[in-house]
Amino acid sequence: MIPETHYTWSGDISIAYQVIGEGPVDLVVVPGWVSNIDLFWEEPSFVRFFQGLTAFSRVLLFDKRGCGLSDKVLHAPTLEERMDDVLAVMDAVGSERASLFGYSEGGSMSSLFAASYPERTEALIICGGYARKLKTEDYEWGTSEEENEAYFEALPDVWGGPVGIETIAPSMAKDARFRQWWAKFLRNSASITTSILVSRANTSVDIRHILPSIQVPTLILHARYDPMVTIENGRYLAEQIPGATLVELDTPDHLPWVGNPEQVLAEVRRFLTGKHDMHDVDRAVVTVLFTDIVDSTKLASELGDTAWRDLLEAHNVAVRRELEIHRGKEVKSTGDGFHAVFNGPARGIRCGLAIQEATNRIGLSVRVGMHTGECELRSNQIEGVAVHIAARVAALARGGEVLVSQTVKDLVAGANFSFEDRGVHALKGVPDEWRVLAVL
């Protein structure tokens, strides 16, 4: 669900903001180039990332003036005006001191805010940031004036599509669903005129002289292979800000919720709370889920190769979207089904039901089965008896049914699920007999 949107005044400009989570730390997220706080929530990777932040913080998310749901403006906002917007949101929610998480262009304004308002700043986190956008003789990691002008001239011709996706999210550049969301997100975040105004303003930003004045604890996160803002920019920030910690992310993606969001969340949590997300273990209790299209071979024969491939692709997109939404981790695709794991059985059940609904809409009958137990975590593989039990439970399921082991049912007591007993079964290759139940 999209969080409730509120408005506050920054001078005579209304600023749209949302508050999510109730953690002990206030964390103001300062967006990059453009934003739309409603459309953010249509992208599962964003939802999952920000739910992760709420595990340890109260998150304040806002649209900068000129963007998204905030008032439109006729000129490019200055860094000072953008700082006023942050103060307005903090004041509106009663936050005396907050940590700032600025990604991309938002890192520059967050840095200036931390230097200008140390009494209001608990800590500073910069992800994919830079001190200066334009290349000079004494700052070689930016882009040239010629490159920027060529970009501005070309922008009106490509606006409306997934502009810049190859450099801002390389790992998702070929994902049709993500490309469609990114294009829609940009269109609804800013007009062509505003996008050019903001882009031009960003090229003139130079905060190098204020970096040594930042005295708050600072964490620099930067993708090691970022083609949009190279790693040298992050290293420069870390060298110039006193006591700053640099963490190089093992990803090419510029957006913090794409590529390696788990590492970003772990580092932010450790930095703000001193706590780790998890211990380094190779065994854990997980909920293992299997799906399978009923009579897939027969269906493929009846439809023909082309129609079957199209239907299978629609199936894959539907299942992967539900896995993203419900925080499931895809282990592998089995051709006409999926193997995934969850860190909670209730999430697994909700995902299984959602998969049934989604695949039913495209005319497919799918069986889903799951079991919860201890597994060995080896790289991208999940091994253990629990995996075999889940697979055998799935094989017993009827088309359109979500079947679970008694273990899963016992673990979700009180979660308002209804079950129907499907009897006790001897599962091939698995010791003992196992009671299975259908989720209603």
C-alpha positions in Angstrom: 0.0 0.0 0.0 1.1 3.6 -0.8 1.8 5.5 2.5 -0.4 8.5 3.2 1.0 11.6 1.6 1.1 14.9 3.5 2.0 18.5 2.6 3.9 21.2 4.3 5.0 24.7 3.3 8.5 25.7 2.5 8.1 29.4 2.0 5.3 29.7 -0.5 6.0 26.3 -2.0 4.1 23.1 -0.9 6.3 20.1 -0.4 4.8 16.6 -0.5 6.2 14.0 2.0 5.5 10.6 3.5 6.4 9.1 6.8 7.0 5.3 7.0 8.2 3.2 9.9 8.5 3.9 13.6 12.1 3.2 14.3 14.2 5.1 16.8 16.3 6.9 14.2 14.9 9.6 11.9 16.2 9.2 8.4 15.5 11.8 5.7 15.9 10.3 2.2 17.0 13.0 -0.2 16.2 11.8 -3.8 18.4 12.3 -6.8 17.6 14.0 -10.1 13.7 13.7 -10.0 11.2 11.8 -7.9 7.6 10.9 -7.4 6.8 9.5 -4.0 3.6 7.8 -5.2 5.1 6.0 -8.2 8.1 4.8 -6.1 5.7 2.3 -4.5 4.9 0.7 -7.8 8.4 -0.8 -8.0 8.9 -3.9 -5.9 12.6 -3.4 -5.4 12.0 0.0 -4.0 9.2 -1.2 -1.7 11.5 -4.0 -0.4 14.4 -1.6 0.2 12.4 1.0 2.1 10.7 -1.7 4.2 14.2 -2.7 5.1 15.0 0.9 6.2 11.9 1.0 8.4 13.3 -2.0 10.4 15.5 0.5 12.2 14.4 4.0 11.4 11.5 6.3 10.8 11.9 7.3 7.2 10.9 10.7 5.8 10.5 10.6 2.1 9.7 13.7 0.0 9.5 15.2 -3.5 11.8 18.2 -4.0 10.2 21.4 -5.2 9.5 21.2 -8.9 9.2 17.4 -8.9 6.6 14.7 -8.4 3.7 15.8 -6.1 5.3 19.0 -4.8 4.6 22.4 -6.4 6.0 23.1 -9.8 8.5 25.9 -10.2 9.6 28.1 -13.0 13.3 28.0 -12.2 15.8 25.4 -11.1 15.8 25.2 -7.3 19.0 26.2 -5.6 20.7 24.0 -3.0 19.7 26.5 -0.4 16.0 26.2 -1.4 16.3 22.4 -1.3 17.8 22.6 2.2 14.8 24.7 3.2 12.5 21.9 1.9 14.3 19.4 4.2 13.9 21.6 7.2 10.2 22.1 6.4 9.6 18.4 6.3 11.6 17.8 9.5 9.7 20.6 11.3 6.4 19.2 10.0 7.0 15.8 11.7 8.6 17.2 14.8 12.1 15.9 14.0 14.8 18.0 15.8 17.7 15.9 14.5 17.8 13.4 11.7 20.3 11.5 9.6 20.3 12.3 5.9 20.5 9.7 3.2 21.2 11.5 -0.1 21.6 9.4 -3.2 23.0 10.7 -6.5 22.4 14.5 -6.8 20.7 14.3 -3.4 24.1 13.6 -1.9 25.4 17.1 -2.8 22.5 18.9 -1.0 22.7 16.5 2.0 26.4 17.4 2.3 25.7 21.1 2.3 22.9 20.6 4.8 25.1 18.7 7.2 27.8 21.4 7.0 25.2 24.2 7.4 22.9 22.6 10.0 25.1 20.4 12.2 22.7 20.9 15.1 19.9 19.3 13.0 22.0 16.6 11.5 22.7 13.3 13.3 24.7 11.7 10.5 25.2 11.9 6.8 25.0 9.0 4.3 25.9 9.7 0.6 25.1 7.0 -2.0 26.4 7.4 -5.5 27.3 11.1 -4.8 29.8 13.5 -6.2 31.4 16.8 -5.2 31.2 18.3 -8.7 29.4 17.2 -11.9 31.5 19.1 -14.5 35.0 18.0 -15.4 37.8 20.5 -14.8 41.6 20.4 -14.8 41.6 19.8 -11.1 38.6 17.4 -11.0 38.8 14.9 -13.8 36.0 12.5 -12.9 33.0 14.5 -14.2 31.6 15.0 -17.6 32.7 17.7 -20.1 30.6 20.7 -21.1 30.3 19.2 -24.7 28.9 16.0 -23.3 26.4 17.8 -21.1 25.2 20.0 -23.9 24.7 17.0 -26.2 22.7 15.4 -23.5 20.4 18.5 -23.0 19.8 18.8 -26.7 18.9 15.1 -27.0 16.7 14.9 -23.9 13.4 16.2 -25.5 13.6 13.5 -28.2 13.9 10.6 -25.7 11.8 11.9 -22.8 8.9 9.6 -22.2 11.0 6.5 -22.5 13.4 4.9 -19.9 16.0 7.7 -20.2 19.4 6.8 -18.8 18.5 3.3 -17.6 21.6 1.8 -19.1 23.8 3.8 -16.8 21.5 4.3 -13.7 20.5 0.6 -13.4 22.5 -1.5 -15.8 21.5 -4.8 -14.2 17.8 -4.0 -15.0 18.3 -2.3 -18.4 16.9 -5.3 -20.3 14.0 -6.0 -17.9 10.9 -5.0 -19.7 8.8 -4.4 -16.6 11.5 -2.3 -14.9 12.0 -0.3 -18.1 8.3 0.5 -18.3 8.2 1.5 -14.7 11.3 3.8 -15.0 9.8 5.5 -18.1 6.5 6.1 -16.3 8.3 7.2 -13.2 10.3 9.9 -15.1 7.3 11.2 -17.0 5.4 11.7 -13.8 8.3 13.1 -11.8 9.0 16.1 -14.1 8.2 17.7 -17.4 10.8 18.0 -20.1 11.4 21.6 -19.2 11.9 20.9 -15.5 14.1 17.9 -16.2 16.4 20.1 -18.3 16.4 22.9 -15.8 17.3 20.5 -13.0 20.0 18.8 -15.1 21.6 22.1 -16.0 21.6 23.2 -12.4 23.2 20.0 -11.3 26.1 20.5 -13.7 27.0 23.8 -11.9 27.1 22.2 -8.4 30.5 22.3 -6.8 30.6 21.5 -3.1 34.3 20.7 -2.8 35.1 23.7 -0.6 32.5 22.7 2.0 33.5 19.1 2.4 36.3 19.7 5.1 33.7 21.5 7.1 31.4 18.5 7.6 31.8 17.4 11.2 29.0 14.8 11.5 29.6 11.0 11.2 29.6 10.3 7.5 29.2 7.1 5.4 30.0 7.1 1.7 28.4 4.3 -0.3 29.4 4.0 -3.9 29.0 1.3 -6.6 32.4 0.2 -7.6 31.4 -0.2 -11.3 29.0 2.7 -11.6 29.1 4.0 -15.2 27.1 7.1 -14.3 29.1 8.5 -11.4 32.4 6.7 -11.3 33.9 5.3 -8.1 36.6 8.0 -8.0 33.8 10.5 -7.1 33.0 8.5 -4.0 36.7 8.1 -3.1 37.2 11.9 -3.4 34.3 12.6 -1.0 35.7 10.1 1.5 39.1 11.7 1.3 37.8 15.2 1.8 35.2 14.7 4.5 36.9 14.3 7.9 36.5 10.8 9.4 34.3 9.6 6.5 33.9 5.9 6.0 33.9 4.6 2.4 32.2 1.3 1.4 32.5 0.3 -2.2 29.4 -1.7 -3.3 29.9 -4.7 -5.5 27.5 -3.7 -8.2 27.3 -1.4 -11.3 23.9 0.0 -10.3 23.6 3.7 -9.4 20.2 3.4 -7.6 20.6 2.2 -4.0 17.6 -0.2 -4.2 18.9 -1.9 -7.4 21.9 -4.2 -7.7 23.0 -4.9 -4.2 20.4 -3.4 -1.9 21.0 -5.9 0.9 24.6 -4.6 1.3 23.3 -1.0 1.3 20.8 -1.8 4.0 23.3 -3.7 6.1 25.9 -0.9 5.9 23.3 1.8 6.7 22.0 -0.2 9.7 25.4 -0.9 11.0 26.4 2.8 10.6 23.3 4.2 12.3 22.7 1.6 15.0 25.9 -0.3 15.4 24.0 -3.5 14.7 24.5 -6.1 11.9 21.6 -7.4 9.9 22.7 -11.0 10.3 25.5 -13.3 11.3 27.6 -15.0 8.8 26.1 -18.4 8.8 25.8 -21.3 6.3 22.6 -22.8 7.8 19.3 -21.2 8.4 15.6 -22.0 8.8 13.8 -20.9 5.6 10.4 -21.5 4.0 11.0 -23.4 0.7 8.4 -22.9 -2.1 8.0 -24.7 -5.4 5.6 -23.9 -8.2 4.8 -25.9 -11.3 2.5 -25.4 -14.3 0.0 -28.3 -14.5 0.1 -30.3 -17.7 2.7 -28.0 -19.2 3.9 -30.5 -21.8 0.4 -31.0 -23.1 -0.3 -27.3 -23.1 2.9 -26.5 -25.0 1.9 -29.1 -27.7 -1.6 -27.7 -28.0 -0.5 -24.1 -28.3 2.6 -24.4 -30.5 6.1 -23.1 -29.8 5.4 -19.4 -30.3 2.2 -19.1 -28.3 3.7 -21.3 -25.5 6.8 -19.1 -25.3 4.7 -16.0 -24.9 2.5 -17.6 -22.3 5.5 -18.9 -20.4 7.1 -15.5 -20.4 3.9 -13.9 -19.0 4.0 -16.6 -16.3 7.6 -15.9 -15.4 7.0 -12.2 -15.2 3.9 -12.7 -13.0 5.7 -15.1 -10.6 8.8 -13.0 -10.3 6.8 -9.9 -9.5 5.0 -11.7 -6.7 8.4 -13.0 -5.4 9.7 -9.4 -5.3 6.6 -8.0 -3.6 6.6 -10.7 -0.9 10.4 -10.7 -0.4 11.0 -14.1 -1.7 14.4 -15.1 -3.2 14.4 -17.0 -6.5 16.7 -19.9 -6.3 16.1 -21.1 -9.8 13.6 -21.4 -12.6 12.7 -25.0 -13.5 11.4 -24.2 -17.0 7.7 -24.4 -16.1 8.0 -23.6 -12.5 10.0 -21.8 -9.8 12.0 -22.7 -6.7 12.2 -19.9 -4.1 12.8 -19.3 -0.4 11.4 -16.9 2.2 12.6 -15.9 5.6 9.1 -16.4 7.0 6.3 -18.9 6.3 3.5 -16.3 6.3 5.2 -14.4 3.5 5.6 -17.7 1.6 1.8 -18.5 1.9 0.8 -15.0 0.9 3.1 -15.2 -2.1 1.8 -18.6 -3.1 -1.8 -17.3 -3.0 -0.8 -14.2 -5.0 0.9 -16.4 -7.6 -2.2 -18.5 -8.0 -4.3 -15.3 -8.5 -1.8 -13.9 -11.0 -1.3 -17.0 -13.1 -5.1 -17.7 -13.1 -5.6 -14.3 -14.7 -3.5 -15.4 -17.7 -5.2 -18.8 -18.0 -2.8 -21.1 -16.3 -3.3 -23.8 -13.7 -0.4 -23.8 -11.3 0.4 -26.0 -8.2 2.3 -24.5 -5.3 3.8 -26.4 -2.3 6.0 -25.4 0.6 7.7 -26.5 3.8 9.7 -24.8 6.5 13.0 -26.3 7.8 16.7 -25.8 8.2 18.7 -25.6 5.0 22.3 -25.3 4.0 23.0 -22.0 2.2 25.8 -22.5 -0.3 26.4 -19.6 -2.6 23.2 -19.4 -4.7 22.1 -22.9 -3.8 19.7 -24.0 -1.1 20.3 -27.6 0.1 18.8 -29.9 2.7 15.9 -32.3 3.5 13.6 -29.3 3.8 14.0 -28.7 0.0 13.1 -32.3 -0.8 10.0 -32.1 1.4 8.8 -28.9 -0.2 9.2 -30.4 -3.6 7.3 -33.5 -2.7 4.5 -31.4 -1.1 4.2 -29.4 -4.3 3.9 -32.6 -6.3 0.8 -33.5 -4.3 -0.9 -30.2 -4.9 -3.8 -29.9 -7.4 -3.9 -27.2 -10.0 -4.8 -23.9 -8.4 -3.9 -25.1 -4.9 -1.4 -24.0 -2.3 -0.3 -27.0 -0.3 1.8 -26.8 2.9 3.3 -29.1 5.4 2.0 -29.3 9.0 5.2 -27.5 10.0 4.2 -24.4 8.0 0.7 -24.4 9.4 2.0 -24.6 13.0 4.3 -21.7 12.4 1.6 -19.3 11.1 -0.8 -19.8 14.0 -2.7 -16.6 14.6 -1.9 -15.3 11.1 -5.6 -15.6 10.0 -5.0 -18.4 7.4 -7.6 -21.2 6.9 -6.5 -24.7 6.0 -8.1 -27.9 4.9 -6.5 -31.3 5.8 -5.2 -33.3 2.9 -4.2 -36.3 4.9 -0.9 -38.0 5.9 1.5 -39.0 3.1 4.7 -40.9 2.8 7.0 -38.6 0.7 9.3 -40.3 -1.7 12.9 -40.2 -0.5 12.0 -38.6 2.8 11.7 -40.4 6.1 8.6 -40.6 8.2 5.0 -39.6 7.2 4.0 -36.0 6.7 0.6 -34.3 7.1 -0.2 -31.8 4.3 -2.9 -29.1 4.2 -4.4 -26.9 1.6 -4.6 -23.1 2.2 -8.1 -21.9 1.6 
